[in-house]
Amino acid sequence: MAYKMLAFDLDGTLNNDDKVITPKTKEAIMSLQKQGVVVALVSGRQAPGLKREADALELEKYHGLRISYNGGRIEDATTKEILFDSSIDNETAVKFLHHLEPWPELSPIVDDGVSILTTDASRHKVMDESRNNNLGIEIVENIADAVEQRGFNPVKILTAAPNEILVPHLADIRRGFEDKMSFVQSAPWFYEGTIKGVSKLSALGHACDCLGIDQSEVMAFGDAQNDMSMLEFAGYGVAMGNACEELKEIADEITLSNNEDGIAVTLAKHFDM
């Protein structure tokens, strides 16, 4: 099969545990970009958080795609054109953020594309998300009120907490909003909320439509639960050796881990490099 698009999750997949793309993996991907294969970074991260990996792979030179917010936004890395954007309407976002307020142990993380709005920078994962996604931190008195007053539509709202606190609250978090929002646990400490229907699957579908690529011509790599829809969409889905069991069960191939250049190993099997 001649694959025309490679879709990569970032953390735990494209990046090793030190949060870098290893030289062997980078070399393989760069070789295929030079042959005309489209590279799509597909991440739950906020849009600014894809810059480091996009720069490392020179996506701007090859019309690569930056798919952020778990599929909520697609950007052409060369032209900076937003090919797709689907956000949570302001009214729903405000109601959802107020809905979370009775549980102070849960940390809502919402950004306006520039900064994370929070009542306390020490809340769970706020500082990490700021560093990892090139976002500032703005302290506000009430997150929901700030979002309402500014009138913007968040692409994604994260709910963060340690796993032992988060998991018992999953049903509470989504209760009353399942008709308007989609939810996925992207890490043991994150529960992601987007507008209904947004996923890595839907984003890849939009990207393929824009580029005239059939889904059978897509090879996707992932490691976590929020990558399941992406692997289900792709013509060939690859789970990393460090992937969760649910993803391994649906994958067409299980490669080596993100610390063992699993991506490079699989690409060498399927492409003339």
Number of C-alpha atoms within 10 A of each C-alpha: 10 11 18 21 28 23 25 24 25 23 20 20 26 29 19 18 13 10 14 16 22 17 11 14 19 17 13 19 21 17 13 19 21 11 12 12 20 22 25 25 21 31 26 25 20 26 23 15 21 21 15 14 18 18 12 12 19 16 23 16 13 18 20 24 25 28 33 25 29 29 28 27 23 27 21 20 22 14 11 13 10 14 15 16 16 20 19 21 15 18 14 17 26 21 14 21 20 14 17 18 15 8 11 9 15 20 24 28 23 23 23 16 15 16 16 24 24 23 16 15 16 11 17 20 19 21 17 12 18 20 13 16 21 18 21 15 20 14 14 15 11 14 21 24 15 16 22 16 11 10 13 17 19 23 27 31 22 23 23 24 21 15 14 10 13 22 17 10 16 15 10 13 22 20 12 12 17 13 11 15 20 17 23 17 19 18 14 14 18 22 23 23 27 25 24 16 17 23 25 29 22 17 25 26 17 16 22 17 12 11 11 9 17 15 19 15 17 26 24 27 31 33 29 24 17 23 27 24 17 29 27 17 19 25 17 21 25 25 31 28 21 20 23 15 13 13 24 23 12 16 21 16 16 20 22 18 20 26 20 17 23 24 27 21 15 18 17 11 9 12 12 9 11
